[in-house]
């Protein structure tokens, strides 16, 4: 038991020693960490002080530069510092680039609007061309049908005579069936003119529609034909009456539908006016932007002139300083020459005194 206790005590002492060593090592590490933290704080403080000194030095340098740049100038000739001028120049160049980009965009929009104008003009031409061949095709169809059969020609003449009689009574105006065909064909084409303006292929569609309508209205005039030539005059009179009734119903329709091309023309005219207004507004905006660019260019020119004036004055100062330095050098050279001459005169005087003394001595010897 005693031995076990001794072994336990030894183990405990070893663990205590290890813990002490660990505590000592941890304390050393903590001390090292504290030293490093203190050094870092000192370095940060030094950096802050250096930054403050740099800022103060920069401020003083800028002040000195502005004072030196403006102390020899008049009130009218004083110019902004170089840094401010560079910043303003950079800002002005950015504004000029933005204005150039806007000009490019407006030019693109103007080109696209010009293309739209061309498209609308082409649509107008297509509409005019579709109206012209529709009238010629109606003429050709009426002439072919009238020349196909003799009885139909007679009936058309009779129908014309009956229409002239009715106009003399005051029921209908003087119009031939061929003219009614033309008016009905043109009115139906003008009905669908808005559809034709949506695409350039609308002219063929309107022609097909006009031909279909002409084919539909054609049998109305040929329905009164006598196939065998043996029908009574009563059937002819009934056919003429039916034709007259159909013509009466057709006439107000054509009179009401004659307003369609006017509406289409008004719509196109409104679009043209709107495009002209937009073009005028964009031209005005382009002029304003050109004026702004000219103002910016003038500002840049004034700044460049000011820089040139500053450069000239600096050159004058440099030349004056060089002249002063040259004058100082000349004065120094003159002083050095004077000193050299003074030093050279001293030994010459001593050499002149020595022969005098020798002459006096020789005289004394002779007298003796």
KOLKE-118629 format. One line per 3 residues: number of its first residue (from 1); their letters; for each residue x, y, z of C-alpha. Coordinates in nm, 3 decimals. Example, Ala and Ser with C-alpha at 12.3 -4.5 7.8 and 13.67 -1.06 7.14 Angstrom:
1> as> 1.230,-0.450,0.780; 1.367,-0.106,0.714
//
This chain:
1> xxx> 0.000,0.000,0.000; 0.278,0.234,0.090; 0.451,0.163,-0.241
4> xxx> 0.130,0.230,-0.434; 0.087,0.563,-0.258; 0.449,0.652,-0.334
7> xxx> 0.395,0.567,-0.703; 0.080,0.776,-0.711; 0.262,1.067,-0.548
10> xxx> 0.541,1.040,-0.806; 0.286,1.035,-1.087; 0.115,1.338,-0.939
13> xxx> 0.444,1.522,-0.907; 0.526,1.443,-1.271; 0.184,1.567,-1.381
16> xxx> 0.233,1.883,-1.172; 0.571,1.942,-1.333; 0.423,1.890,-1.680
19> xxx> 0.144,2.132,-1.597; 0.395,2.387,-1.471; 0.597,2.349,-1.788
22> xxx> 0.280,2.387,-1.997; 0.181,2.696,-1.796; 0.527,2.843,-1.842
25> xxx> 0.518,2.768,-2.217; 0.170,2.922,-2.240; 0.287,3.228,-2.051
28> xxx> 0.582,3.266,-2.286; 0.352,3.235,-2.585; 0.110,3.485,-2.431
31> xxx> 0.396,3.724,-2.366; 0.514,3.685,-2.724; 0.161,3.748,-2.850
34> xxx> 0.134,4.057,-2.632; 0.468,4.181,-2.761; 0.358,4.133,-3.120
37> xxx> 0.027,4.308,-3.053; 0.208,4.598,-2.893; 0.444,4.620,-3.188
40> xxx> 0.152,4.611,-3.432; -0.022,4.891,-3.242; 0.295,5.097,-3.245
43> xxx> 0.336,5.039,-3.618; -0.027,5.138,-3.679; 0.022,5.454,-3.479
46> xxx> 0.338,5.532,-3.673; 0.153,5.470,-4.000; -0.127,5.703,-3.893
49> xxx> 0.122,5.971,-3.802; 0.300,5.925,-4.134; -0.031,5.948,-4.319
52> xxx> -0.115,6.268,-4.136; 0.225,6.412,-4.218; 0.182,6.313,-4.582
55> xxx> -0.159,6.477,-4.597; -0.022,6.791,-4.438; 0.271,6.790,-4.678
58> xxx> 0.037,6.750,-4.974; -0.184,7.034,-4.854; 0.114,7.259,-4.798
61> xxx> 0.259,7.163,-5.137; -0.071,7.244,-5.309; -0.096,7.573,-5.124
64> xxx> 0.260,7.663,-5.210; 0.204,7.565,-5.573; -0.110,7.778,-5.598
67> xxx> 0.060,8.070,-5.427; 0.367,8.041,-5.648; 0.151,8.006,-5.958
70> xxx> -0.067,8.307,-5.873; 0.167,8.543,-5.691; 0.324,8.676,-6.012
73> xxx> -0.008,8.704,-6.197; -0.273,8.970,-6.220; -0.630,8.914,-6.106
76> xxx> -0.742,8.851,-6.465; -0.460,8.610,-6.551; -0.493,8.379,-6.252
79> xxx> -0.564,8.021,-6.354; -0.687,7.716,-6.165; -0.437,7.452,-6.047
82> xxx> -0.328,7.174,-6.279; -0.512,6.898,-6.091; -0.841,7.085,-6.101
85> xxx> -0.789,7.163,-6.468; -0.721,6.795,-6.543; -1.033,6.686,-6.354
88> xxx> -1.250,6.939,-6.535; -1.097,6.838,-6.865; -1.175,6.472,-6.793
91> xxx> -1.535,6.561,-6.704; -1.575,6.769,-7.018; -1.434,6.492,-7.233
94> xxx> -1.681,6.247,-7.079; -1.969,6.485,-7.153; -1.847,6.526,-7.510
97> xxx> -1.834,6.148,-7.552; -2.190,6.117,-7.419; -2.307,6.384,-7.663
100> xxx> -2.134,6.204,-7.949; -2.309,5.881,-7.853; -2.643,6.064,-7.844
103> xxx> -2.571,6.211,-8.186; -2.500,5.866,-8.326; -2.827,5.737,-8.179
106> xxx> -3.024,6.028,-8.326; -2.863,5.971,-8.664; -2.966,5.606,-8.652
109> xxx> -3.321,5.701,-8.559; -3.330,5.957,-8.839; -3.217,5.691,-9.086
112> xxx> -3.482,5.449,-8.962; -3.748,5.719,-8.994; -3.630,5.796,-9.346
115> xxx> -3.671,5.427,-9.429; -4.021,5.436,-9.280; -4.103,5.738,-9.497
118> xxx> -3.982,5.551,-9.804; -4.198,5.254,-9.707; -4.506,5.474,-9.672
121> xxx> -4.436,5.633,-10.010; -4.404,5.289,-10.166; -4.735,5.192,-10.009
124> xxx> -4.899,5.499,-10.160; -4.758,5.409,-10.500; -4.884,5.052,-10.464
127> xxx> -5.231,5.178,-10.377; -5.236,5.408,-10.680; -5.120,5.125,-10.905
130> xxx> -5.387,4.891,-10.765; -5.657,5.149,-10.832; -5.547,5.203,-11.193
133> xxx> -5.544,4.840,-11.315; -5.874,4.770,-11.139; -6.048,5.031,-11.355
136> xxx> -5.883,4.899,-11.674; -5.979,4.538,-11.589; -6.341,4.639,-11.530
139> xxx> -6.344,4.808,-11.871; -6.204,4.500,-12.042; -6.456,4.267,-11.876
142> xxx> -6.752,4.483,-11.967; -6.634,4.520,-12.329; -6.581,4.141,-12.365
145> xxx> -6.921,4.056,-12.227; -7.099,4.313,-12.439; -6.935,4.184,-12.757
148> xxx> -6.996,3.814,-12.678; -7.369,3.799,-12.761; -7.600,4.012,-12.974
151> xxx> -7.906,3.991,-12.749; -7.702,4.093,-12.444; -7.578,4.397,-12.639
154> xxx> -7.936,4.486,-12.721; -8.037,4.436,-12.362; -7.754,4.656,-12.238
157> xxx> -7.865,4.923,-12.484; -8.219,4.880,-12.368; -8.107,4.902,-12.009
160> xxx> -7.918,5.221,-12.086; -8.228,5.366,-12.255; -8.442,5.272,-11.956
163> xxx> -8.188,5.428,-11.718; -8.189,5.748,-11.928; -8.569,5.752,-11.911
166> xxx> -8.561,5.711,-11.536; -8.310,5.992,-11.501; -8.535,6.219,-11.707
169> xxx> -8.813,6.137,-11.459; -8.574,6.217,-11.168; -8.514,5.873,-11.015
172> xxx> -8.150,5.802,-11.105; -7.852,5.997,-11.248; -7.725,5.928,-11.598
175> xxx> -7.489,5.633,-11.559; -7.419,5.338,-11.782; -7.386,4.983,-11.642
178> xxx> -7.019,4.982,-11.733; -6.969,5.296,-11.526; -7.155,5.131,-11.241
181> xxx> -6.925,4.831,-11.270; -6.624,5.062,-11.252; -6.760,5.250,-10.954
184> xxx> -6.855,4.930,-10.771; -6.514,4.773,-10.842; -6.329,5.087,-10.730
187> xxx> -6.545,5.118,-10.417; -6.479,4.756,-10.318; -6.106,4.803,-10.376
190> xxx> -6.110,5.120,-10.168; -6.289,4.925,-9.896; -5.991,4.696,-9.863
193> xxx> -5.729,4.969,-9.916; -5.644,4.975,-9.548; -5.565,4.605,-9.562
196> xxx> -5.342,4.663,-9.861; -5.143,4.933,-9.681; -5.028,4.677,-9.422
199> xxx> -4.809,4.488,-9.668; -4.670,4.537,-10.016; -4.854,4.227,-10.139
202> xxx> -5.187,4.393,-10.078; -5.215,4.512,-10.438; -5.256,4.159,-10.574
205> xxx> -5.510,4.080,-10.302; -5.719,4.384,-10.386; -5.704,4.293,-10.756
208> xxx> -5.822,3.939,-10.680; -6.103,4.075,-10.467; -6.204,4.321,-10.741
211> xxx> -6.206,4.039,-10.997; -6.419,3.821,-10.770; -6.666,4.101,-10.716
214> xxx> -6.678,4.171,-11.088; -6.742,3.802,-11.153; -7.019,3.809,-10.895
217> xxx> -7.183,4.121,-11.036; -7.144,4.006,-11.396; -7.419,3.742,-11.390
220> xxx> -7.660,4.001,-11.258; -7.633,4.177,-11.591; -7.631,3.851,-11.787
223> xxx> -7.921,3.700,-11.595; -8.160,3.880,-11.828; -8.015,3.712,-12.137
226> xxx> -8.250,3.518,-12.365; -8.078,3.184,-12.421; -8.299,3.060,-12.700
229> xxx> -8.410,3.405,-12.822; -8.777,3.300,-12.782; -8.856,3.456,-12.444
232> xxx> -9.135,3.710,-12.427; -9.099,4.083,-12.378; -9.244,4.040,-12.030
235> xxx> -8.938,3.853,-11.910; -8.718,4.124,-12.060; -8.913,4.396,-11.883
238> xxx> -8.893,4.209,-11.553; -8.517,4.165,-11.596; -8.481,4.538,-11.673
241> xxx> -8.680,4.621,-11.362; -8.463,4.393,-11.150; -8.150,4.553,-11.298
244> xxx> -8.289,4.899,-11.225; -8.369,4.801,-10.865; -8.020,4.663,-10.818
247> xxx> -7.874,4.981,-10.964; -8.085,5.191,-10.729; -7.952,4.993,-10.433
250> xxx> -7.593,5.018,-10.561; -7.584,5.395,-10.612; -7.610,5.516,-10.250
253> xxx> -7.350,5.257,-10.150; -7.101,5.401,-10.394; -7.182,5.753,-10.281
256> xxx> -7.120,5.659,-9.917; -6.809,5.457,-9.996; -6.642,5.739,-10.191
259> xxx> -6.523,5.877,-9.852; -6.287,5.582,-9.791; -5.990,5.711,-9.995
262> xxx> -6.027,6.048,-9.826; -5.995,5.884,-9.486; -5.695,5.685,-9.601
265> xxx> -5.535,6.000,-9.738; -5.604,6.179,-9.409; -5.442,5.894,-9.214
268> xxx> -5.135,5.896,-9.435; -5.121,6.275,-9.419; -5.135,6.260,-9.039
271> xxx> -4.852,6.008,-9.037; -4.646,6.228,-9.268; -4.711,6.533,-9.050
274> xxx> -4.613,6.338,-8.739; -4.295,6.221,-8.910; -4.215,6.577,-9.015
277> xxx> -4.268,6.700,-8.660; -4.045,6.425,-8.525; -3.779,6.508,-8.783
280> xxx> -3.801,6.877,-8.694; -3.773,6.801,-8.323; -3.475,6.577,-8.380
283> xxx> -3.311,6.839,-8.599; -3.366,7.089,-8.320; -3.217,6.850,-8.066
286> xxx> -2.919,6.796,-8.296; -2.874,7.173,-8.322; -2.888,7.207,-7.944
289> xxx> -2.632,6.931,-7.906; -2.409,7.093,-8.166; -2.432,7.419,-7.970
292> xxx> -2.342,7.236,-7.650; -2.046,7.071,-7.823; -1.933,7.410,-7.951
295> xxx> -1.953,7.553,-7.600; -1.749,7.264,-7.464; -1.495,7.309,-7.743
298> xxx> -1.471,7.680,-7.655; -1.413,7.592,-7.290; -1.141,7.348,-7.389
301> xxx> -0.982,7.614,-7.610; -0.983,7.865,-7.326; -0.825,7.609,-7.094
304> xxx> -0.557,7.526,-7.351; -0.489,7.898,-7.401; -0.455,7.943,-7.026
307> xxx> -0.212,7.651,-7.012; -0.013,7.804,-7.298; -0.001,8.139,-7.116
310> xxx> 0.120,7.964,-6.802; 0.383,7.776,-7.000; 0.506,8.100,-7.159
313> xxx> 0.531,8.271,-6.822; 0.715,7.974,-6.675; 0.956,7.985,-6.968
316> xxx> 1.012,8.355,-6.905; 1.081,8.287,-6.539; 1.320,8.007,-6.629
319> xxx> 1.504,8.231,-6.875; 1.526,8.507,-6.612; 1.663,8.259,-6.358
322> xxx> 1.916,8.135,-6.612; 2.024,8.493,-6.677; 2.064,8.554,-6.304
325> xxx> 2.267,8.235,-6.269; 2.486,8.341,-6.562; 2.538,8.684,-6.403
328> xxx> 2.632,8.520,-6.072; 2.881,8.297,-6.250; 3.034,8.597,-6.426
331> xxx> 3.066,8.782,-6.095; 3.229,8.481,-5.932; 3.473,8.448,-6.221
334> xxx> 3.559,8.816,-6.194; 3.618,8.782,-5.821; 3.838,8.478,-5.877
337> xxx> 4.038,8.668,-6.140; 4.082,8.963,-5.904; 4.203,8.731,-5.630
340> xxx> 4.448,8.566,-5.870; 4.579,8.904,-5.981; 4.625,9.012,-5.618
343> xxx> 4.813,8.694,-5.538; 5.040,8.737,-5.843; 5.123,9.104,-5.754
346> xxx> 5.266,9.006,-5.411; 5.567,8.802,-5.536; 5.643,9.060,-5.807
349> xxx> 5.689,9.337,-5.547; 5.920,9.119,-5.336; 6.139,9.045,-5.639
352> xxx> 6.164,9.418,-5.712; 6.283,9.493,-5.353; 6.569,9.239,-5.361
355> xxx> 6.773,9.411,-5.643; 6.749,9.745,-5.460; 6.905,9.598,-5.151
358> xxx> 7.190,9.442,-5.353; 7.266,9.779,-5.517; 7.286,9.952,-5.180
361> xxx> 7.523,9.691,-5.048; 7.753,9.727,-5.352; 7.767,10.105,-5.301
364> xxx> 7.869,10.062,-4.944; 8.154,9.829,-5.037; 8.283,10.072,-5.295
367> xx> 8.293,10.357,-5.049; 8.492,10.150,-4.813
//
